[in-house]
Each structure stands twice: as C-alpha cells, then as structure tokens.
C-alpha cells in the first residue's frame, strides 16, 4: 500500500488578497504525514508560492501533481490532498446552485467538478482524502454525500476576501454519463467551512509566533491531543468544530464522504 500526498499553500505574496498562514499550514501537515501517518518523503509533493519555490502552485501545476498521484494509484493506496489558500464560488446554469473552487496562485480555478473527476479515477479500494482550508470549501467534491453540515441557505457568490480576478467563464458541467459513474465511497472531504462561509487566516498578535489557517491549526491541535489512538474522519471534524468554537471563530468545518468512510480512521491510520 502506497501513501501519496500533494500539499499546496498559497499566500499570494504582494497582492491585495495576500494571506499569511497557508505555507505554514503545509509545513505542519507535511510533518504530521511523515511523523504520524507513515508517508514516505519521496511520495509527498509540496507546492507553495514562497519566493524561490521550485514549483509554484498554479492551476496547471496543481492539476499535474494530482494527476500524477492518480496515475500511480493502485488498489488499497491512500491518496491525500491538502490545500490552504483562497476559495470562491461560481454560478452555474442550474438555478441557485453554485460550483465551489480553489484559487491557485495564477487564479486559474480548480472546481468541485474537477475534483469529482479525479475521485472517479480512483482504482477500487483506494481512498482520496482532501483537506481544504479555504473559503466556501464545503462541497468541494461534487455530488459527495454530506455527513456533517449543513451547507445550505442563502448563498453569496464571492466572499469579502475574493477579487474580481477570480471570476471564470461558465464551467463545463458534468454530463449525465459522468454523473452516473460516481462512486459515492471513493472521496473524503474535510472542509474548513460550509459552502456559504469564509475560512479564517490566523495572524499572531503583537508579531509573535506563526500565522496559520484557523481550520488547519485546529486539525493539528486535535491530532496532537489524540496521539494514542486513530481518529475517525467524523471525530476529527467534530473536534475541530469544538476547537474553533472555543477560539471564537464562526466557521463550521464539514465532512463529505460515504457512511462507511465517515467512521473510517483519518488517512487509514492503524492503531
């Protein structure tokens, strides 16, 4: 069984939409993958927009890394994608529905439809877990079953953090044949917030300490506090909700996956 990961952090340096904690999120997650979950460093690809980075997280580079993971995947493998950066929502031609998307550093969006197509390529018995610490990240795998939510209500197209640069032409929708091929048990999404919410970037007070995404930081806190036994995907999301509520944040992390995977150990960690 292989464990493969792509980790992406976009701080958008020197732009009006600059963030501060996303690259730190990725570094912390890489440490957790290597130290706790048995990932081989050679199988963990990191893409950040830090000055001097060898591979920057453009839309093309992110999709290239994800496609390479899927090309290498075999039955029973564990695939993981962590994203920290901006997210946004786009209108569809289906009434009030929207497409959720992440915003790479070149603003070439990757949508929930793109993630659904990636999940549909998984070989039987493999898993693909996504953590997205980004605004409007609920529902980032199209048609995945909601386990912890809800992410419904009156929706806004863009959060206050979003730029007009993020806008995209109408998305190509999944056809009926593709919708019919969806395997509901293949993808696992842990989102930093509901689809109609924003996800906070934590900046330390008085210039002390490091900045992190609020959700990513909560995930790391929960993992460190529960070292003795594996946590299920559902337990991890519920505990991060408690952490964020205690810190005064109003975002609500969500879980999208099959019933079976809701109770499965996060990243298939063995006891």
N, C-alpha and C positions, 0 to 999 in steps of 0.2 A: 504493500500500500504506500503510495506516494502522498506527500503533503506539499501542495503548491500554493504560492501566495503572490498576489500583486498588491502593493501598498502605495497609495497615492496621496500626496499632500500638496495643496495649492494655497499659497499665501498671497499671491497676486501682488508682488512687491511693486511699489511705486505706481499703483493705480488707485483710482478713487474707491475701489472695492477691496482694499488691502485687508487681509486677516493676519493674525499673529500666532495662532496656536497650531495650525494644521500640520506643519512639518514636525513639530514636537509630538503630535499625536502619532504620526507614522513611526517615529523613532521608538516611542514607548510600545507600540503594538509589535514592532519587529522584535524587541527584547522579550516580550511575552511569548511570541510564537517560538522563538529559539529556546527560551528558558523553561517554559511550561508545557508547550504543546508539541514538542518534538519535531519541529520543522528544521530541515537542512538549510543552512545559509545559502547554499547554491540554488535552492528552489524558491527563494524569496526575492522578488524583484521590487525595487523601491524607485518610485518616480516622484521627484519634487521639483518645484521651481526655484529652489535655492540657487543663488548666483554660483555658477561654476558646476552645476549638476550635469552629469554626463548625458542623461536622458531626461528631458523635461516632459511634464505631463500634459502634452497636447492631446486633443481628441484622438488623433491618429495613433500616437504612441501608446495611449491607454488601451485603445481597442487592439492594437498589435500585441501588447502584453497579455491581455485577456484571451485573445485568440490563440496565442501560443500555449497558454495553460490548457485550453480546451483541446487543442491538437494533441497534447501529451497525455491527457487524462485517460485512465483505464478504469475498468470496473473496480469499485471499492476505494478509489482515490478520494482525498479530501482537498477541495479547492476553496480558496479564501480570497476575498477582495475587500480591502479597507479603503474607504475614500473619506478624506477630510477636505472640505472646500465649500464653495458656494453651490447652492442648488436653486432650481427655479421650476416654474410650471408653465405649460403652454396650452393654448386652447386646441381642441380638436373639432372636427365637423360632426360630433356626436352630442349636440346639445350642451349641457353644463359640464360635461366631462373634460378632464384635463390630462395631459401627459406630464409626469414628473421627469426631471432630468438633472444630471450633474453638469457642472460648468468647468471644463478643463481650462488650463491657463490661456489657451488661444480662443476660448469662447465657442468652440465647436462642440455643441451639446451632445451628450450621450443619454438616451432616453430609456424609460421603462420598457419600451418596445425592444430596444437593443438588448437590454438585459434579459428579457424573456427569450429572445432568440438564442442568446448564449446558453441559458439554462436548458433550453430544449435540445442542445447538442450534447449534453452530458451522457456518458455511457451508463448503462444500467448499474445501479448500486453505488455510483459516485455521488458526492454531495458538493454543493456550491453555496457557501455561506458568504453573505455580503453584510458588512457594516458600513452604513453611510451616515457620517456626521455632517449633515448638510441641511439647509432649509428645504422644506417641502419633500422630505425624503420618504415619507410614508407612501407605500405603493410603488416603490421603485422597480419591482419586478411585476410587469403587467400580468394581471389575472391570477396572482398568487393569493392564497387564502389568508384572510386576516385572522390572526389569533388573539392579538392584543391591540386594541384600538379604542374607539373607532376613529376613522379619518374622514368623517362626513360632515356636512354643514355648508354654510355659505362660504364660497371659495373666492379667493383673490388671485389674480393672475401672477403677480410678482410681489415678493416681499420687499420691505423698505430697503434691504441691502442690495437689491438687484439693479443692474444697469441696463439701459436700453440696448447696449451691445449684446446682451444675452438673447435677444429675440431671434427667432429662427423661422424660416418658411414652414408651411404646413408639413407635418410629419407624415411619412408614408405609414399607413396603418397596417396592422396585421391582417392578412386575408383570412377568409373562413377556413381554408385548409390548414393554415398555421395555427389558428385558434383550436382547431380540433385535435392538434397533435400535442397540446400542452400536457405535461406530466406534472400533476399538482404536487408531487412529493419530491421534486428534484431541487428546488431552490429554497433558500432560507435567508430572509432579510431581517436584519435588526436595524431599524431606522432611528435616527436621533430625535425625530419628532413626527407628528402627524402631518398629513399631506397639506393641511391648511395652516401649518405653524412654521415658525422660524427656529433655527437651532443656534444657540449662543456660542460665542467665542469668548473664553475666559481670559482676561488680562490681569496679571497680578497687580495688587495695589502697591503704590509707592515704589514701583520699579523693581520689586523684589520677587525672586522666583521666576518660573517659566509660564508662558501662556499656553493654554490648551483649549481644545473644544470641550464644552461642558459635558456632552454625552461621552466623548472618548475618555475624558478624565474619570467620569463616573464608572465606566466599564473597567478601567484599570483599578480603581478603588475597590470595586466588588471582587474582581479576580484576586487581588492581594488579600482581601479579608476572608476569602473562602479558598484557602490553599489545600485543605486536607482532602477534599472530595470534588469530583466534577460537578459543574452546574449545568442544568438543562438550559436550552435556549429560552424557555419561558421564565425560568427562575432568574436568569441573567437580566432579562428585560425588566421584570417586575422589581428587582433590586435596584437597578439603575434609576427607575422611576422614583423609588424611595429616596435615593441619594439626591437626585436633582430637586425633588420637592423640599427636602431638608435644607438645601442650599439656596432656596428661594427662586429657582427657575420655574418657568411656567410651561416649558415644552414637555411633551409626553412621548417618550420612546415607544415604538410599536414593534410587533413581531408578525411577520407574514411567512407562512410555511404550511405544510400538511399537519394534520393532527399528530401523526407519529413523530415528526421532526420537532414539534413543539416540546415534547418531553425527552427528546434525544439530547445527549451531552453536547454542549457547545464545542464545536470543532472536533467532535467524536473523541474527546479526551477519555482515556480509560482510567479506571480507579487505581 
